[in-house]
Amino acid sequence: MSVFLLPKDLCAMLTSAIAEFWWSKEDSYCWGFTNHGSYSTQSGYRLTEAILTMNNSANQSLPPVEKKLWGDLWKVKAPPKLKHFLWRALSGALAVKERLRTRGIAVDITCQGCGQASETICHVLFCCDKARRVWDLANIPLPPAGFSRSSVLLNLVHLLSVSKNRGVDVSIQRVFPWMLWQIWKARNSVIFNKLHADPHHTVSHAYEEAELWYQAQTGLIEAEPHHVKTSWHKPPEGSIKCNISSSWINASQPCGVSWILRDSRGSTILHSRRAYSYIHSKEEADLYALLWAVESMSNLHKHDIIGGDKRTHAVST
């Protein structure tokens, strides 16, 4: 290789000529893995994580059971955020202490929730004392021998089987993605904020969020004019309608209530939710939901509202 010494001015001219050849004035560098085109550490981490995951997947042939589980996970009725969370849990991509240690980060891997075992993904979501308390309260049928202490796959297979069990209450069938998500959020609250969540609150919040998400999906379907049958009836033109709902499991757990206010086109105007404790029956929960909705409409100065829930056609408020 030959080395030439060129004047500084000539180097600048050559650089400018090359730039003009390759780039127009409108061209610029951008990062292709964010919406705004600018690099962020979060997007860089996600890209690296995705590449590592794809490399690992390419080097391993999945057994039939695991292939089916991957397919079933993506069919779960839940928000994309929760599906991505389930994928991360199954692929070992949650940043628990045991996983950080495998990446060369010097960290004490003892679980801060119970202080008794290594913090693995399986331990955090299923076997930690705090997680076990949540599962005990959630009314979700558990495996006869309890959750596996080492296999996230086996535990998810069980939860998916519960979600398809027609003999289980519908609210229980569909809640497991939210239950896992709330357990993970409770773990993060301990790690980052030193706050220990009440298991009762974790359970009630999971059921509440699941119910609200399903209500929102129902609302989207009801607003679509091309669907043949819907259970929601639009109010007269110029009127508004308030639908209410409640989620009750048993007297020892908080119940969730919610209301949604929509116009004659099915568009959502307002919605809200809250929880009540020491409610002894589904009927009592329905009554609290109705009273709270009436109180909310009064505080919002909303009048001449058609009200109803899944069992009541219309209630004048």
BAVO-622910 format. One record per atom (N, C-alpha, C): residue in three letters; x, y, z. Coordinates in steps of 0.001 Angstrom, whole numbers, padded with zeros to 6 digits, always signed. Example, Ala and Ser with C-alpha at 12.3 -4.5 7.8 and 13.67 -1.06 7.14 Angstrom:
ALA+013190-005690+007800
ALA+012300-004500+007800
ALA+013200-003300+007800
SER+012850-002250+007080
SER+013670-001060+007140
SER+012900+000030+007870
This chain:
MET+000849-001192+000000
MET+000000+000000+000000
MET+000881+001237+000000
SER+000534+002226-000826
SER+001287+003475-000895
SER+000589+004534-000070
VAL+001374+005400+000533
VAL+000849+006486+001356
VAL+001254+007800+000721
PHE+000270+008693+000525
PHE+000543+009993-000079
PHE+000167+011081+000906
LEU+000976+012086+000973
LEU+000675+013265+001777
LEU+000035+014300+000870
LEU-001215+014691+001191
LEU-001930+015674+000382
LEU-002169+016927+001203
PRO-002209+018071+000542
PRO-002522+019314+001263
PRO-003899+019231+001918
LYS-004045+019920+003030
LYS-005292+019887+003786
LYS-006462+020393+002957
ASP-006238+021458+002176
ASP-007311+022015+001354
ASP-007787+021014+000310
LEU-006854+020276-000270
LEU-007220+019287-001275
LEU-008022+018146-000652
CYS-007657+017747+000561
CYS-008421+016705+001269
CYS-009867+017146+001488
ALA-010023+018423+001875
ALA-011370+018956+002099
ALA-012182+018950+000821
MET-011536+019315-000308
MET-012228+019330-001596
MET-012657+017920-002000
LEU-011769+016940-001800
LEU-012103+015559-002147
LEU-013268+015038-001295
THR-013215+015359-000009
THR-014297+014938+000893
THR-015623+015535+000461
SER-015598+016819+000110
SER-016816+017503-000327
SER-017353+016900-001611
ALA-016445+016575-002543
ALA-016877+015992-003819
ALA-017517+014627-003613
ILE-016924+013823-002737
ILE-017489+012499-002451
ILE-018873+012628-001820
ALA-018997+013583-000887
ALA-020286+013785-000221
ALA-021357+014204-001212
GLU-020988+015119-002140
GLU-021958+015567-003133
GLU-022351+014437-004072
PHE-021396+013538-004332
PHE-021694+012415-005225
PHE-022699+011446-004583
TRP-022495+011168-003295
TRP-023317+010150-002640
TRP-024593+010712-002012
TRP-024563+011954-001592
TRP-025694+012495-000830
TRP-026250+013741-001501
SER-027558+013858-001517
SER-028176+015123-001913
SER-028380+015946-000651
LYS-028867+017183-000822
LYS-029055+018043+000347
LYS-030158+017504+001257
GLU-031069+016719+000661
GLU-032172+016194+001467
GLU-031792+014921+002219
ASP-030674+014290+001827
ASP-030279+013031+002454
ASP-029626+013264+003810
SER-029809+012317+004701
SER-029162+012385+006014
SER-029158+010986+006614
TYR-028336+010810+007634
TYR-028315+009537+008342
TYR-029534+009450+009256
CYS-030100+008265+009374
CYS-031195+008058+010326
CYS-031119+006634+010860
TRP-031736+006441+012014
TRP-031776+005133+012668
TRP-033097+004476+012296
GLY-033026+003315+011688
GLY-034215+002684+011129
GLY-035057+001893+012100
PHE-034729+001946+013402
PHE-035449+001105+014355
PHE-036232+001921+015378
THR-036489+003199+015062
THR-037401+004025+015842
THR-038284+004792+014872
ASN-039439+005254+015356
ASN-040356+005997+014487
ASN-039804+007359+014091
HIS-039017+007979+014991
HIS-038514+009325+014726
HIS-037164+009328+014027
GLY-036540+008179+013830
GLY-035290+008117+013083
GLY-034044+008419+013878
SER-034191+008690+015171
SER-033040+008980+016029
SER-032742+007769+016907
TYR-031463+007542+017153
TYR-031063+006387+017958
TYR-031428+006595+019420
SER-031855+005521+020070
SER-032062+005531+021520
SER-031464+004249+022083
THR-031023+004316+023329
THR-030420+003126+023943
THR-031432+001992+024038
GLN-032707+002351+024249
GLN-033740+001318+024350
GLN-033900+000572+023027
SER-033927+001327+021904
SER-034076+000667+020603
SER-032839-000158+020267
GLY-031655+000326+020667
GLY-030433-000440+020439
GLY-030432-001736+021220
TYR-030914-001674+022468
TYR-030981-002873+023305
TYR-031968-003879+022716
ARG-033120-003366+022260
ARG-034127-004268+021701
ARG-033631-004938+020421
LEU-032911-004172+019592
LEU-032377-004749+018359
LEU-031362-005847+018682
THR-030461-005557+019627
THR-029461-006557+020020
THR-030128-007807+020572
GLU-031143-007585+021407
GLU-031862-008707+022008
GLU-032559-009543+020934
ALA-033168-008871+019945
ALA-033860-009588+018872
ALA-032886-010408+018036
ILE-031699-009820+017750
ILE-030691-010533+016961
ILE-030210-011770+017701
LEU-029947-011615+019007
LEU-029496-012758+019802
LEU-030563-013846+019854
THR-031813-013415+019999
THR-032909-014383+020061
THR-033058-015129+018743
MET-032969-014382+017622
MET-033086-015024+016308
MET-031935-015992+016066
ASN-030742-015603+016505
ASN-029591-016497+016341
ASN-029770-017778+017143
ASN-030267-017602+018372
ASN-030496-018786+019206
ASN-031577-019681+018601
SER-032639-019030+018065
SER-033735-019798+017473
SER-033272-020544+016232
ALA-032376-019895+015462
ALA-031903-020521+014226
ALA-031040-021738+014511
ASN-030387-021728+015672
ASN-029466-022820+015995
ASN-030140-023960+016744
GLN-031410-023793+017045
GLN-032098-024815+017820
GLN-033380-025222+017096
SER-033612-026502+016980
SER-034872-026983+016414
SER-035827-027239+017566
LEU-036983-026559+017542
LEU-037921-026662+018644
LEU-038699-027967+018565
PRO-038915-028621+019710
PRO-039771-029806+019725
PRO-041215-029410+019425
PRO-042056-030350+018998
PRO-043438-030031+018612
PRO-044235-029321+019698
VAL-044068-029745+020966
VAL-044831-029128+022053
VAL-044503-027648+022163
GLU-043213-027312+022065
GLU-042815-025914+022192
GLU-043251-025105+020973
LYS-043193-025714+019795
LYS-043663-025015+018596
LYS-045139-024658+018724
LYS-045926-025610+019230
LYS-047357-025358+019410
LYS-047588-024260+020438
LEU-046790-024262+021507
LEU-046937-023244+022537
LEU-046657-021860+021972
TRP-045592-021735+021172
TRP-045285-020438+020559
TRP-046465-019956+019719
GLY-047038-020876+018951
GLY-048183-020498+018120
GLY-049382-020087+018952
ASP-049654-020845+020024
ASP-050796-020534+020883
ASP-050623-019199+021599
LEU-049388-018873+021979
LEU-049150-017610+022684
LEU-049539-016415+021828
TRP-049222-016469+020543
TRP-049536-015341+019665
TRP-051022-015257+019358
LYS-051773-016338+019672
LYS-053222-016317+019456
LYS-053984-015890+020709
VAL-053280-015718+021821
VAL-053930-015307+023066
VAL-054593-013946+022868
LYS-055817-013816+023364
LYS-056518-012537+023271
LYS-056026-011627+024385
ALA-055149-010712+024022
ALA-054538-009780+024975
ALA-053882-008661+024170
PRO-053563-007526+024805
PRO-052884-006442+024090
PRO-051515-006899+023588
PRO-051012-006308+022502
PRO-049689-006667+021977
PRO-048591-006583+023032
LYS-048702-005598+023932
LYS-047695-005452+024984
LYS-047611-006705+025848
LEU-048752-007283+026172
LEU-048764-008480+027014
LEU-048300-009708+026241
LYS-048643-009784+024954
LYS-048146-010896+024139
LYS-046623-010852+024049
HIS-046093-009644+023873
HIS-044636-009486+023815
HIS-044005-009878+025145
PHE-044667-009541+026243
PHE-044175-009916+027569
PHE-044144-011439+027728
LEU-045198-012126+027291
LEU-045227-013586+027363
LEU-044113-014192+026519
TRP-043888-013606+025344
TRP-042806-014082+024472
TRP-041453-013924+025157
ARG-041246-012790+025819
ARG-039985-012544+026517
ARG-039808-013522+027681
ALA-040886-013803+028380
ALA-040803-014746+029503
ALA-040418-016138+029015
LEU-041036-016575+027929
LEU-040761-017919+027418
LEU-039379-018021+026784
SER-038909-016937+026181
SER-037610-016975+025499
SER-036450-016622+026420
GLY-036739-016383+027715
GLY-035669-016070+028666
GLY-035133-014666+028524
ALA-035977-013743+028051
ALA-035512-012387+027763
ALA-035967-011352+028786
LEU-036454-011783+029951
LEU-036777-010838+031020
LEU-035532-010600+031872
ALA-035332-009346+032260
ALA-034085-008967+032939
ALA-034117-009299+034429
VAL-034278-010567+034754
VAL-034160-011000+036149
VAL-032677-011139+036489
LYS-032376-011248+037770
LYS-030970-011237+038194
LYS-030172-012411+037634
GLU-030799-013570+037557
GLU-030090-014741+037032
GLU-029680-014527+035581
ARG-030548-013888+034788
ARG-030223-013619+033390
ARG-029140-012551+033279
LEU-029184-011559+034161
LEU-028142-010524+034151
LEU-026782-011128+034473
ARG-026756-012085+035405
ARG-025499-012737+035766
ARG-024915-013471+034554
THR-025774-014107+033741
THR-025271-014820+032557
THR-024713-013862+031513
ARG-025097-012583+031596
ARG-024563-011577+030665
ARG-023298-010924+031204
GLY-022766-011450+032295
GLY-021515-010933+032830
GLY-021664-009800+033814
ILE-022888-009518+034258
ILE-023115-008441+035225
ILE-023013-009015+036634
ALA-022112-008456+037428
ALA-021905-008941+038796
ALA-023038-008445+039688
VAL-023956-009313+040016
VAL-025113-008934+040816
VAL-025503-010106+041708
ASP-025947-009779+042917
ASP-026460-010802+043825
ASP-027782-011312+043260
ILE-027864-012594+042968
ILE-029046-013114+042278
ILE-030152-013561+043231
THR-030008-013258+044520
THR-031063-013618+045473
THR-032314-012793+045208
CYS-033463-013432+045211
CYS-034740-012754+044984
CYS-035020-011770+046118
GLN-035303-010520+045772
GLN-035609-009516+046789
GLN-037031-009650+047309
GLY-037858-010403+046604
GLY-039231-010581+047055
GLY-039338-011496+048256
CYS-038585-012610+048218
CYS-038657-013576+049318
CYS-037332-013754+050040
GLY-036222-013406+049383
GLY-034904-013544+049987
GLY-034468-014974+050207
GLN-035088-015926+049495
GLN-034823-017337+049765
GLN-034248-018103+048584
ALA-034452-017621+047371
ALA-034043-018393+046191
ALA-033441-017470+045145
SER-032842-018070+044127
SER-032297-017291+043017
SER-033446-016697+042208
GLU-033245-015476+041752
GLU-034289-014796+040992
GLU-034213-015219+039525
THR-034934-016271+039191
THR-035090-016696+037805
THR-036456-016230+037308
ILE-036680-016328+036015
ILE-037976-015942+035456
ILE-039078-016815+036045
CYS-038815-018110+036115
CYS-039813-019039+036648
CYS-040113-018736+038117
HIS-039076-018418+038879
HIS-039271-018122+040296
HIS-040115-016864+040477
VAL-039773-015799+039759
VAL-040477-014525+039916
VAL-041953-014661+039576
LEU-042263-015322+038468
LEU-043636-015358+037968
LEU-044502-016431+038619
PHE-043877-017475+039171
PHE-044685-018601+039640
PHE-044375-019093+041054
CYS-043127-019022+041493
CYS-042725-019754+042695
CYS-042313-018891+043879
CYS-042057-017616+043666
CYS-041749-016721+044783
CYS-042956-016683+045722
ASP-042707-016490+047009
ASP-043811-016447+047971
ASP-044874-015432+047563
LYS-044429-014287+047054
LYS-045379-013245+046651
LYS-046198-013688+045444
ALA-045546-014334+044479
ALA-046267-014829+043302
ALA-047240-015939+043694
ARG-046808-016835+044576
ARG-047675-017939+044999
ARG-048914-017414+045718
ARG-048737-016349+046490
ARG-049881-015755+047180
ARG-050891-015210+046161
VAL-050381-014587+045114
VAL-051254-014061+044057
VAL-052009-015195+043375
TRP-051299-016263+043009
TRP-051955-017387+042339
TRP-052984-018057+043248
ASP-052714-018102+044551
ASP-053681-018685+045486
ASP-054969-017862+045536
LEU-054833-016538+045406
LEU-055994-015652+045482
LEU-056730-015521+044151
ALA-056074-015880+043063
ALA-056606-015585+041729
ALA-057736-016511+041295
ASN-057946-017616+042017
ASN-058991-018593+041672
ASN-058735-019311+040354
ILE-057530-019205+039810
ILE-057165-019932+038598
ILE-056760-021351+038998
PRO-057349-022381+038387
PRO-056958-023760+038722
PRO-055458-023972+038522
LEU-054803-024513+039532
LEU-053357-024732+039478
LEU-053053-026189+039138
PRO-051843-026475+038662
PRO-051469-027875+038407
PRO-051576-028688+039695
PRO-051941-029961+039616
PRO-052094-030793+040823
PRO-050866-030776+041727
ALA-049678-030760+041142
ALA-048446-030748+041935
ALA-047877-029341+042083
GLY-048649-028338+041710
GLY-048159-026966+041773
GLY-047382-026599+040517
PHE-047068-025313+040398
PHE-046302-024852+039244
PHE-044895-025439+039258
SER-044358-025662+038067
SER-042967-026113+037949
SER-042035-025027+038470
ARG-040984-025437+039165
ARG-040013-024481+039689
ARG-038905-024169+038689
SER-038896-024872+037567
SER-037789-024686+036627
SER-038211-024490+035179
SER-039484-024705+034861
SER-039909-024643+033462
SER-041039-023645+033257
VAL-040708-022501+032675
VAL-041739-021533+032295
VAL-042662-022150+031252
LEU-042083-022951+030364
LEU-042855-023581+029295
LEU-043994-024426+029860
LEU-043689-025306+030817
LEU-044720-026172+031389
LEU-045812-025357+032073
ASN-045420-024302+032750
ASN-046398-023472+033451
ASN-047306-022731+032474
LEU-046745-022245+031365
LEU-047566-021571+030361
LEU-048480-022558+029642
VAL-047996-023774+029421
VAL-048851-024810+028825
VAL-050083-025033+029700
HIS-049873-025078+031017
HIS-051006-025268+031933
HIS-051970-024084+031854
LEU-051452-022857+031888
LEU-052318-021678+031861
LEU-053096-021589+030551
LEU-052466-021971+029460
LEU-053170-021980+028175
LEU-054281-023029+028167
SER-054036-024160+028826
SER-055086-025188+028898
SER-056267-024687+029725
VAL-055994-023920+030789
VAL-057071-023327+031592
VAL-057868-022338+030744
SER-057166-021571+029909
SER-057842-020561+029084
SER-058783-021190+028057
LYS-058602-022477+027781
LYS-059464-023174+026811
LYS-060492-024075+027489
ASN-060497-024084+028816
ASN-061381-024971+029573
ASN-062759-024328+029721
ARG-063732-024860+029001
ARG-065084-024286+029024
ARG-065765-024452+030382
GLY-065213-025325+031226
GLY-065805-025527+032539
GLY-065387-024484+033561
VAL-064500-023575+033151
VAL-064011-022517+034038
VAL-064712-021208+033684
ASP-064979-020390+034684
ASP-065603-019091+034451
ASP-064820-018296+033403
VAL-065541-017578+032553
VAL-064913-016858+031440
VAL-063863-015868+031930
SER-064163-015145+033000
SER-063212-014147+033504
SER-061907-014800+033956
ILE-061999-016045+034454
ILE-060805-016780+034880
ILE-060054-017328+033668
GLN-060795-017778+032658
GLN-060160-018307+031449
GLN-059199-017293+030827
ARG-059610-016041+030783
ARG-058878-015066+029971
ARG-057930-014160+030748
VAL-057811-014323+032064
VAL-057089-013334+032863
VAL-055596-013601+032987
PHE-055107-014806+032629
PHE-053734-015150+032999
PHE-052666-014212+032425
PRO-052783-013657+031195
PRO-051737-012719+030747
PRO-051631-011494+031655
TRP-052779-010981+032095
TRP-052774-009815+032982
TRP-052240-010185+034362
MET-052533-011411+034822
MET-052044-011839+036135
MET-050521-011901+036129
LEU-049936-012487+035087
LEU-048476-012551+034972
LEU-047881-011153+034876
TRP-048530-010286+034119
TRP-048033-008916+033945
TRP-048042-008162+035269
GLN-049117-008306+036048
GLN-049199-007619+037336
GLN-048188-008186+038333
ILE-047919-009482+038289
ILE-046876-010074+039143
ILE-045521-009480+038784
TRP-045262-009343+037493
TRP-043990-008757+037045
TRP-043880-007292+037469
LYS-044974-006545+037352
LYS-044964-005143+037775
LYS-044745-005036+039282
ALA-045325-005948+040050
ALA-045125-005947+041500
ALA-043665-006232+041832
ARG-043046-007136+041083
ARG-041611-007416+041267
ARG-040792-006172+040993
ASN-041097-005457+039908
ASN-040359-004239+039571
ASN-040550-003155+040618
SER-041734-003123+041221
SER-041992-002147+042276
SER-041088-002393+043482
VAL-040841-003664+043788
VAL-039929-004005+044884
VAL-038499-003616+044524
ILE-038075-003948+043313
ILE-036695-003707+042882
ILE-036381-002223+042803
PHE-037254-001463+042161
PHE-036934-000074+041835
PHE-037479+000943+042837
ASN-038597+000615+043503
ASN-039209+001590+044408
ASN-039265+001128+045861
LYS-038796-000103+046120
LYS-038830-000666+047477
LYS-040252-000718+048037
LEU-041228-000906+047147
LEU-042625-000975+047555
LEU-043156-002384+047313
HIS-043801-002949+048329
HIS-044347-004299+048221
HIS-045854-004206+047984
ALA-046291-004682+046832
ALA-047705-004603+046468
ALA-048530-005607+047268
ASP-049743-005214+047617
ASP-050679-006114+048285
ASP-051164-007151+047265
PRO-051013-008451+047557
PRO-051457-009482+046605
PRO-052927-009341+046211
HIS-053772-008915+047163
HIS-055187-008715+046836
HIS-055336-007651+045750
HIS-054565-006583+045882
HIS-054627-005513+044880
HIS-054100-006007+043537
THR-053035-006796+043567
THR-052475-007338+042323
THR-053514-008164+041579
VAL-054218-009022+042310
VAL-055235-009881+041693
VAL-056397-009054+041152
SER-056924-008150+041973
SER-058082-007364+041540
SER-057733-006476+040356
HIS-056500-005948+040347
HIS-056083-005086+039240
HIS-055972-005891+037947
ALA-055489-007118+038040
ALA-055385-007970+036848
ALA-056768-008255+036270
TYR-057709-008638+037121
TYR-059067-008907+036643
TYR-059709-007645+036066
GLU-059465-006523+036728
GLU-060050-005266+036273
GLU-059510-004864+034904
GLU-058189-004955+034738
GLU-057578-004577+033459
GLU-058042-005510+032338
ALA-058158-006796+032630
ALA-058637-007743+031622
ALA-060068-007418+031214
GLU-060910-007149+032201
GLU-062310-006834+031916
GLU-062430-005567+031079
LEU-061662-004553+031427
LEU-061716-003295+030679
LEU-061224-003475+029249
TRP-060176-004291+029075
TRP-059667-004514+027715
TRP-060711-005227+026872
TYR-061359-006231+027440
TYR-062389-006946+026687
TYR-063584-006044+026397
GLN-063928-005176+027347
GLN-065004-004218+027097
GLN-064639-003288+025949
ALA-063386-002839+025931
ALA-062933-001944+024862
ALA-063008-002636+023509
GLN-062623-003934+023467
GLN-062711-004662+022202
GLN-064161-004806+021769
THR-065042-005046+022729
THR-066467-005143+022417
THR-066985-003822+021888
GLY-066519-002725+022503
GLY-066928-001401+022051
GLY-066506-001130+020628
LEU-065285-001566+020275
LEU-064808-001365+018905
LEU-065658-002149+017920
ILE-066046-003367+018299
ILE-066860-004194+017418
ILE-068259-003608+017276
GLU-068800-003116+018402
GLU-070144-002559+018359
GLU-070218-001320+017485
ALA-069127-000552+017462
ALA-069122+000674+016671
ALA-068952+000395+015185
GLU-068587-000833+014829
GLU-068374-001193+013426
GLU-069717-001507+012778
PRO-070173-000750+011774
PRO-071523-000915+011240
PRO-071729-002193+010443
HIS-070662-002873+010001
HIS-070813-004019+009118
HIS-071026-005330+009859
HIS-070918-005314+011188
HIS-071151-006543+011936
HIS-072656-006784+012049
VAL-073039-008029+011944
VAL-074461-008344+011872
VAL-075132-008220+013230
LYS-074554-008864+014266
LYS-075202-008882+015571
LYS-074292-008269+016619
THR-074855-007363+017408
THR-074129-006821+018550
THR-075087-006788+019734
SER-074526-006895+020932
SER-075365-006874+022121
SER-075606-005449+022606
TRP-074927-004505+022025
TRP-075065-003109+022447
TRP-076011-002385+021506
HIS-076970-001651+022066
HIS-077939-000916+021264
HIS-077652+000579+021372
LYS-077559+001212+020238
LYS-077253+002641+020220
LYS-078413+003444+020807
PRO-078095+004544+021499
PRO-079162+005433+021968
PRO-079707+006252+020801
PRO-080844+006903+020976
PRO-081381+007754+019906
PRO-080398+008862+019531
GLU-080548+009377+018331
GLU-079687+010455+017848
GLU-079716+011629+018821
GLY-078532+012115+019185
GLY-078422+013241+020105
GLY-078389+012843+021564
SER-078594+011554+021863
SER-078557+011078+023247
SER-077219+010402+023527
ILE-076961+010172+024801
ILE-075763+009437+025204
ILE-076176+008281+026113
LYS-075353+007247+026123
LYS-075683+006038+026874
LYS-074523+005643+027765
CYS-074844+005262+028993
CYS-073834+004837+029962
CYS-074017+003347+030240
ASN-073019+002558+029883
ASN-073012+001130+030200
ASN-072111+000881+031399
ILE-072547-000001+032269
ILE-071783-000294+033480
ILE-071462-001782+033531
SER-070446-002122+034302
SER-070064-003525+034452
SER-069367-003711+035790
SER-069399-004934+036285
SER-068691-005252+037526
SER-068031-006613+037387
SER-066937-006788+038105
SER-066228-008068+038129
SER-066066-008485+039584
TRP-066738-009573+039967
TRP-066715-010042+041359
TRP-066296-011504+041378
ILE-065352-011851+042279
ILE-064879-013232+042393
ILE-065409-013866+043674
ASN-065056-013273+044817
ASN-065587-013723+046096
ASN-065439-012587+047098
ALA-066008-012791+048291
ALA-066071-011714+049278
ALA-064708-011329+049827
SER-063732-012207+049720
SER-062407-011914+050284
SER-061540-011079+049347
GLN-061991-010890+048114
GLN-061200-010146+047140
GLN-061932-008879+046713
PRO-061180-007811+046423
PRO-061822-006593+045923
PRO-062528-006869+044598
CYS-063618-006163+044369
CYS-064297-006288+043078
CYS-064013-005040+042250
GLY-064074-005168+040954
GLY-063846-004039+040059
GLY-065150-003620+039402
VAL-065377-002317+039304
VAL-066552-001798+038602
VAL-066089-000752+037597
SER-066872-000566+036556
SER-066492+000401+035530
SER-067735+000913+034818
TRP-067584+002068+034189
TRP-068644+002583+033317
TRP-068017+003207+032078
ILE-068799+003227+030997
ILE-068341+003834+029753
ILE-069500+004618+029151
LEU-069220+005836+028724
LEU-070231+006748+028193
LEU-069999+006909+026697
ARG-071029+006584+025891
ARG-070888+006649+024434
ARG-072051+007406+023806
ASP-071783+007993+022635
ASP-072831+008727+021924
ASP-073576+007799+020971
SER-074469+008385+020168
SER-075326+007581+019295
SER-074566+006926+018154
ARG-073327+007345+017915
ARG-072497+006711+016885
ARG-071631+005588+017460
GLY-071680+005409+018778
GLY-070862+004384+019414
GLY-069498+004878+019839
SER-069230+006178+019660
SER-067926+006735+020029
SER-067855+006950+021537
THR-066723+006601+022133
THR-066542+006753+023577
THR-066335+008219+023934
ILE-067113+008690+024908
ILE-066977+010066+025395
ILE-066109+010081+026652
LEU-066467+009257+027622
LEU-065720+009151+028877
LEU-065812+007708+029375
HIS-064854+007316+030201
HIS-064951+006019+030871
HIS-064119+006081+032145
SER-064446+005213+033098
SER-063686+005189+034351
SER-063880+003829+035021
ARG-063055+003582+036040
ARG-063132+002319+036766
ARG-062640+002536+038198
ARG-063014+001650+039086
ARG-062532+001680+040460
ARG-062753+000311+041090
ALA-062282+000147+042310
ALA-062421-001128+043022
ALA-063111-000890+044362
TYR-063848-001894+044830
TYR-064480-001883+046146
TYR-064037-003130+046912
SER-063934-002986+048222
SER-063583-004120+049083
SER-064798-004566+049891
TYR-064739-005802+050363
TYR-065766-006378+051234
TYR-067152-006385+050567
ILE-067186-006768+049306
ILE-068450-006928+048589
ILE-068810-008414+048626
HIS-070031-008731+049053
HIS-070358-010117+049396
HIS-071077-010894+048303
SER-071449-010263+047209
SER-072126-010998+046140
SER-072001-010238+044831
LYS-072266-010945+043732
LYS-072249-010312+042412
LYS-073340-009255+042314
GLU-074487-009524+042926
GLU-075586-008563+042884
GLU-075208-007271+043597
GLU-074521-007411+044741
GLU-074077-006222+045471
GLU-073057-005441+044650
ALA-072172-006155+043953
ALA-071193-005488+043088
ALA-071893-004724+041970
ASP-072941-005338+041380
ASP-073702-004659+040326
ASP-074355-003387+040856
LEU-074870-003467+042084
LEU-075525-002304+042678
LEU-074525-001175+042916
TYR-073347-001517+043440
TYR-072316-000506+043642
TYR-071913+000126+042313
ALA-071821-000696+041270
ALA-071462-000173+039950
ALA-072499+000832+039467
LEU-073787+000495+039654
LEU-074859+001382+039220
LEU-074860+002687+040013
LEU-074740+002578+041348
LEU-074746+003780+042186
LEU-073565+004690+041865
TRP-072401+004076+041643
TRP-071217+004882+041327
TRP-071362+005560+039966
ALA-071949+004854+038998
ALA-072152+005439+037671
ALA-073105+006629+037748
VAL-074206+006482+038513
VAL-075161+007584+038675
VAL-074484+008780+039344
GLU-073704+008500+040387
GLU-072980+009567+041080
GLU-071990+010262+040144
SER-071293+009475+039324
SER-070320+010049+038390
SER-071005+010933+037363
MET-072150+010471+036829
MET-072868+011272+035835
MET-073342+012587+036443
SER-073784+012528+037697
SER-074225+013749+038375
SER-073064+014720+038563
ASN-071906+014197+038994
ASN-070736+015053+039189
ASN-070233+015646+037878
LEU-070438+014913+036786
LEU-070000+015385+035470
LEU-071051+016256+034788
HIS-072197+016459+035483
HIS-073301+017272+034943
HIS-073815+016707+033626
LYS-073887+015371+033565
LYS-074446+014706+032395
LYS-075890+014313+032712
HIS-076829+014784+031886
HIS-078247+014537+032141
HIS-078890+013844+030945
ASP-080103+013349+031149
ASP-080855+012663+030087
ASP-080024+011546+029469
ILE-079507+010695+030332
ILE-078646+009592+029894
ILE-079438+008289+029911
ILE-079261+007510+028870
ILE-079800+006153+028862
ILE-078741+005256+029475
GLY-079106+004521+030516
GLY-078117+003701+031209
GLY-078466+002236+031112
GLY-077467+001391+031296
GLY-077733-000039+031256
GLY-076480-000838+031468
ASP-076637-002111+031782
ASP-075514-003034+031856
ASP-075883-004253+031036
LYS-075112-005312+031181
LYS-075335-006476+030329
LYS-076659-007185+030635
ARG-077300-006813+031781
ARG-078550-007482+032119
ARG-079732-006520+032108
THR-079480-005245+031992
THR-080540-004254+032055
THR-080563-003467+030760
HIS-081716-003450+030108
HIS-081789-002766+028819
HIS-081604-001263+028972
ALA-082374-000642+029845
ALA-082267+000807+029990
ALA-082709+001203+031385
VAL-081978+002123+031959
VAL-082302+002658+033271
VAL-082273+004160+033159
SER-083347+004816+033489
SER-083378+006272+033378
SER-082612+006865+034533
THR-081644+007762+034214
THR-080867+008417+035263
THR-081045+009910+035145
